[in-house]
Amino acid sequence: MARRRREALRQIQFPEGTAKVVQEHEPIMVSVRQKQLVERGNPLFWHPQWEEAYKTLTSCRFQLKELGDFIPQDGGITYGQVGRRIYPPQGTKVTLQNIPFLAQLRLPDNRRVNGVAYIQVRNLTRTGIDLYASPPRKRYIEEGSHNDPIRSRVEKRNLLIVRSGEGSIGRCIAVTYDPGRMNVDQHISKVQLDHLQAEFVAIFLQSQYGAKQIERMCAGVSGQIELDFDEFRSLLIPIPEDHSLRAIAGTYSHIVSFHDQGIQTKATGNAADAEYNLRIAEGMLETLIWQVEKLIKGEREEITPLLPEEAPEKFRNALIEEYRRIGELHRQLEKGHRRGRILGIPTERYPEVAEEIERVLRFVEATLPEGEG
C-alpha cells in the first residue's frame, strides 16, 4: 500500500522564523526549528493567535522597521535607580513653582532643596502623568539623591513605558513638553527616539498591532513579567507619511491638554471636574488609536482631526462632550476586563466603543471642508 501523502502544514511567518501549525484545534501544536527555540522555547510565543497582527503589519502600505532603528545604542533606553526608595523625611513641606514637576522642598531641619517629581507605575496613566496618585510624601525626591540618577531624568520628547509588572506592562506616554525636574523608578523605561515622534510611538504601542507584540514577548514567561531592552528594540513599527505623523502628534496634544487640566483640577480637590477632563482625554485617546489601527489596516487614508481648528465654539464643545462619553463608556467596559490581563493596555478596541468612534468621526468629517481629514 502506498504511503499516504502528508498534507502541507500551514506556515506562520514570525520575525524570529517560521512556525508550522501541526494541529489547529486545542491543544494547538506548532513545529519550530530547534535553533529558533534557543531563546524562546515556550509554545505560547509561537501560537497562531499572533498571526493576524503580523500579517497586517507586513502587508500594510507603510515601511516596516524595528523600533530599535530609532533608538540610540548608547543610552537610548534606561530605567530609574534600582533598590530602596528614599523619600524626604516626614514633615517636609513642598512649595510648587509654576507648572507641574517643579517644586522646592523645605526639610524638617529648615534646609531648602530642589524637589524632583518621582514617577512610579501608579503615576503613569494611559493619557499622562498623575503625580497625585502617590501619597503627598512620596511625590518628590531630593535632587541628587539616591533615586535621582541623571541618566533617567525625563526630558521633552521622551517616551515613558512601564517595563515590568503583570497588569501594568506596556502602559506608555509621550512627554510633549519640558517636564521640569522629573525622574522615574526602576519599573519604567525612559526612551529617547531619533527621527520619529514619541507621540506616534505611544499611540502605536497601544494599538492592537503594538500591544499584541508586547503581549507575545511576555507570553509564557514565568516569574516577574518584564519587557527587556532588546525585546523592546525588536518591536516592528510601520512608518506612516509625514503628514499623518504630524496629524497624530497634533491630536495627541489635545489629549495631553485635557489630561493636564484634569490633574491640575484634581490638585484643587475638585474630583468631579477632574474626572470630566480625564474622561475626555481617554475618549480622545481611544479615538486616535482606532484611527491609527484603520490607517495601518488600509481602511483609512488620513487622520481626521478630533477638534477642527476652525470649528465654532459650540461645535467644539459638542465634540468634547462626545469624547467624554466615549471615555466613560470605555472606562465602564474596562472594569470588567482588567482582571487577569498581562498588559496595562487593552489589546483591541471594544466594539461598543468603536461604534461610537465611527459615529462621531462621520459627524466631524461631514463638517470639514473638501480635501481636509
DAHUBEL-V91489 format. One record per residue. N is the residue number from 0. SS is DSSP state (H for helix, E for strand, C for the rest). PHI is phi in degrees with one decimal (* if undefined). BURIAL is I if it has 24 or more other C-alpha atoms within 12 Angstrom, else O. Layout:
# DAHUBEL-V91489
n | ss | phi | burial
N | SS | PHI | BURIAL
N | SS | PHI | BURIAL
This chain:
# DAHUBEL-V91489
n | ss | phi | burial
0 | C | * | O
1 | C | -66.9 | O
2 | C | -65.9 | O
3 | C | -65.1 | O
4 | C | -68.2 | O
5 | C | -74.6 | O
6 | C | -70.4 | O
7 | C | -66.5 | O
8 | C | -81.9 | O
9 | E | -66.4 | O
10 | E | -110.9 | O
11 | E | -118.2 | I
12 | E | -94.4 | I
13 | E | -104.9 | I
14 | C | -57.6 | I
15 | C | -85.8 | O
16 | E | 146.1 | O
17 | E | -99.6 | I
18 | E | -115.4 | I
19 | E | -102.0 | I
20 | E | -84.0 | I
21 | E | -85.1 | O
22 | E | -140.0 | O
23 | C | -80.0 | O
24 | C | -91.6 | O
25 | C | -67.9 | O
26 | C | -76.1 | O
27 | C | -65.3 | O
28 | E | -125.6 | O
29 | E | -128.2 | I
30 | E | -114.9 | I
31 | E | -133.4 | I
32 | C | -60.5 | O
33 | H | -58.4 | O
34 | H | -66.7 | O
35 | H | -80.6 | O
36 | H | -93.8 | O
37 | C | -58.9 | O
38 | C | -92.3 | O
39 | C | -132.7 | I
40 | C | -92.9 | O
41 | C | -77.8 | O
42 | H | -58.1 | I
43 | H | -61.8 | O
44 | H | -65.5 | I
45 | H | -106.2 | I
46 | C | -65.8 | I
47 | H | -61.7 | I
48 | H | -61.3 | I
49 | H | -89.6 | I
50 | H | -59.6 | I
51 | H | -60.0 | O
52 | H | -62.2 | I
53 | H | -69.4 | I
54 | H | -63.5 | O
55 | H | -64.3 | I
56 | H | -62.6 | I
57 | H | -74.1 | I
58 | H | -104.0 | O
59 | C | -72.1 | I
60 | C | -77.3 | O
61 | C | -91.5 | O
62 | E | -64.1 | O
63 | E | -106.4 | I
64 | E | -133.7 | O
65 | E | -83.2 | I
66 | H | -58.9 | I
67 | H | -61.9 | I
68 | H | -64.4 | I
69 | H | -110.1 | I
70 | C | -115.5 | I
71 | C | -56.1 | O
72 | C | -67.2 | O
73 | C | -98.0 | O
74 | C | 77.1 | O
75 | C | -69.1 | I
76 | E | -130.4 | I
77 | E | -152.9 | I
78 | E | -137.5 | I
79 | C | -72.4 | I
80 | C | -57.6 | I
81 | C | -87.6 | O
82 | C | 118.2 | O
83 | C | -68.1 | O
84 | C | -95.0 | I
85 | C | -114.8 | O
86 | C | -100.3 | I
87 | C | -57.0 | I
88 | C | -60.5 | O
89 | C | -55.2 | O
90 | C | 99.9 | O
91 | C | -65.8 | I
92 | E | -102.0 | I
93 | E | -115.0 | I
94 | E | -114.1 | O
95 | E | -78.5 | O
96 | C | -125.7 | O
97 | C | 58.9 | O
98 | C | -79.5 | O
99 | C | -53.5 | I
100 | C | 75.5 | I
101 | C | -123.8 | I
102 | E | -151.5 | I
103 | E | -118.4 | I
104 | E | -101.4 | I
105 | E | -109.9 | I
106 | C | -75.8 | O
107 | C | -55.6 | O
108 | C | -89.0 | O
109 | C | 76.3 | O
110 | C | -68.8 | O
111 | E | -110.4 | O
112 | E | -135.8 | I
113 | E | -72.3 | I
114 | E | -96.4 | I
115 | E | -118.8 | I
116 | E | -60.0 | I
117 | E | -110.2 | I
118 | E | -97.9 | I
119 | C | -110.2 | I
120 | H | -54.5 | I
121 | H | -67.0 | I
122 | H | -89.2 | I
123 | E | -100.9 | I
124 | C | -96.3 | I
125 | C | -72.4 | I
126 | C | -108.7 | I
127 | C | 161.5 | I
128 | E | -99.4 | I
129 | C | -121.2 | I
130 | H | -65.7 | I
131 | H | -79.9 | I
132 | H | -73.9 | O
133 | C | -95.0 | O
134 | C | -62.1 | O
135 | H | -48.9 | O
136 | H | -79.3 | I
137 | H | -115.9 | I
138 | C | -87.3 | I
139 | E | -129.4 | I
140 | E | -121.5 | I
141 | E | -77.3 | I
142 | C | -55.5 | I
143 | C | 80.1 | O
144 | C | -81.2 | O
145 | C | -51.9 | O
146 | C | -91.3 | I
147 | C | -122.7 | I
148 | C | -68.5 | I
149 | H | -59.5 | O
150 | H | -59.3 | I
151 | H | -106.9 | I
152 | E | -63.8 | I
153 | C | -82.7 | I
154 | C | -129.8 | I
155 | C | -56.6 | I
156 | C | 77.0 | I
157 | C | -73.8 | I
158 | E | -106.0 | I
159 | E | -112.3 | I
160 | E | -138.5 | I
161 | E | -70.2 | I
162 | C | -101.1 | I
163 | E | -153.5 | I
164 | C | 109.2 | I
165 | C | -61.8 | I
166 | C | 85.5 | I
167 | C | -129.1 | I
168 | E | -56.5 | I
169 | C | 97.1 | I
170 | C | -64.0 | I
171 | E | -152.0 | I
172 | E | -143.3 | I
173 | E | -100.4 | I
174 | C | -90.0 | I
175 | C | -98.8 | I
176 | C | -145.0 | O
177 | C | -63.9 | O
178 | C | -82.6 | I
179 | C | 78.8 | I
180 | C | -90.0 | I
181 | E | -148.8 | I
182 | E | -138.4 | I
183 | E | -121.2 | I
184 | C | -90.6 | I
185 | C | -70.7 | I
186 | C | -94.2 | I
187 | E | -119.5 | I
188 | E | -92.1 | I
189 | E | -101.0 | I
190 | E | -119.4 | I
191 | C | -97.3 | I
192 | C | -118.3 | I
193 | C | -110.2 | O
194 | C | 65.1 | O
195 | C | -155.8 | I
196 | C | -67.6 | I
197 | H | -63.1 | I
198 | H | -60.7 | I
199 | H | -65.3 | I
200 | H | -62.2 | I
201 | H | -61.7 | I
202 | H | -72.2 | I
203 | H | -60.8 | I
204 | H | -63.1 | I
205 | H | -92.8 | I
206 | C | -77.6 | I
207 | H | -63.1 | I
208 | H | -80.4 | I
209 | H | -90.9 | I
210 | H | -61.5 | I
211 | H | -70.7 | I
212 | H | -66.1 | I
213 | H | -64.4 | I
214 | H | -61.6 | I
215 | H | -64.4 | I
216 | H | -60.8 | I
217 | H | -90.3 | I
218 | C | -62.7 | I
219 | C | 78.3 | O
220 | C | -76.6 | O
221 | C | -99.6 | O
222 | C | 81.7 | O
223 | C | -65.4 | O
224 | C | -80.4 | I
225 | E | -150.3 | I
226 | C | -105.7 | I
227 | C | -82.3 | I
228 | H | -62.7 | I
229 | H | -64.6 | O
230 | H | -63.2 | I
231 | H | -62.6 | I
232 | H | -62.5 | I
233 | H | -80.8 | I
234 | C | -61.1 | I
235 | E | -85.3 | I
236 | E | -139.2 | I
237 | E | -80.5 | I
238 | E | -114.1 | I
239 | C | -66.9 | I
240 | C | -65.1 | O
241 | H | -57.3 | O
242 | H | -67.4 | O
243 | H | -71.5 | I
244 | H | -62.5 | I
245 | H | -65.1 | O
246 | H | -65.1 | I
247 | H | -65.2 | I
248 | H | -63.5 | I
249 | H | -63.9 | I
250 | H | -69.4 | I
251 | H | -60.6 | I
252 | H | -62.8 | I
253 | H | -66.3 | I
254 | H | -59.5 | I
255 | H | -61.0 | I
256 | H | -61.3 | I
257 | H | -69.8 | I
258 | H | -60.9 | I
259 | H | -65.1 | I
260 | H | -60.5 | I
261 | H | -63.6 | I
262 | H | -68.9 | I
263 | H | -64.6 | I
264 | H | -68.9 | O
265 | H | -59.3 | O
266 | H | -64.4 | O
267 | C | -86.0 | O
268 | C | 92.3 | O
269 | C | -90.6 | O
270 | H | -64.9 | O
271 | H | -64.7 | O
272 | H | -65.9 | O
273 | H | -61.6 | I
274 | H | -63.6 | I
275 | H | -58.1 | I
276 | H | -69.1 | I
277 | H | -68.0 | I
278 | H | -69.8 | I
279 | H | -60.7 | I
280 | H | -58.8 | I
281 | H | -67.2 | I
282 | H | -65.2 | I
283 | H | -64.2 | I
284 | H | -59.9 | I
285 | H | -60.9 | I
286 | H | -68.6 | I
287 | H | -69.8 | I
288 | H | -60.3 | I
289 | H | -57.6 | I
290 | H | -65.3 | I
291 | H | -64.8 | I
292 | H | -60.9 | I
293 | H | -67.2 | I
294 | H | -62.8 | I
295 | H | -65.0 | I
296 | H | -76.7 | I
297 | C | 84.3 | O
298 | C | -98.6 | O
299 | C | -140.1 | O
300 | C | -99.7 | O
301 | C | -136.5 | I
302 | C | -95.3 | I
303 | C | -79.3 | I
304 | C | -63.5 | I
305 | C | -77.1 | I
306 | C | -130.4 | I
307 | C | -53.3 | I
308 | C | -61.1 | O
309 | C | -91.3 | O
310 | C | -68.3 | O
311 | C | -60.8 | O
312 | H | -58.0 | O
313 | H | -63.1 | O
314 | H | -67.8 | O
315 | H | -60.2 | O
316 | H | -63.6 | O
317 | H | -65.7 | O
318 | H | -65.9 | I
319 | H | -58.9 | I
320 | H | -65.6 | I
321 | H | -64.5 | I
322 | H | -67.9 | I
323 | H | -62.8 | I
324 | H | -63.8 | I
325 | H | -63.0 | I
326 | H | -62.9 | I
327 | H | -67.6 | I
328 | H | -62.7 | I
329 | H | -61.6 | I
330 | H | -61.6 | I
331 | H | -64.0 | O
332 | H | -67.9 | O
333 | H | -64.3 | O
334 | H | -55.8 | O
335 | C | -92.3 | O
336 | C | -122.6 | O
337 | C | -78.4 | O
338 | C | -61.5 | O
339 | C | 80.5 | O
340 | C | -87.7 | I
341 | C | -69.6 | I
342 | E | -85.5 | I
343 | C | -94.4 | I
344 | C | -135.7 | I
345 | C | -72.1 | I
346 | C | -90.8 | I
347 | C | -160.3 | I
348 | C | -80.2 | I
349 | C | -70.1 | I
350 | H | -55.2 | O
351 | H | -63.7 | O
352 | H | -70.7 | I
353 | H | -59.9 | I
354 | H | -62.7 | O
355 | H | -67.7 | I
356 | H | -61.4 | I
357 | H | -59.1 | I
358 | H | -61.1 | O
359 | H | -67.1 | I
360 | H | -68.0 | I
361 | H | -61.9 | O
362 | H | -63.1 | O
363 | H | -65.8 | I
364 | H | -65.0 | O
365 | H | -68.3 | O
366 | H | -99.1 | I
367 | C | -78.8 | O
368 | C | -59.7 | O
369 | C | -58.3 | O
370 | C | 97.0 | O
371 | C | -102.4 | O
372 | C | 75.9 | I
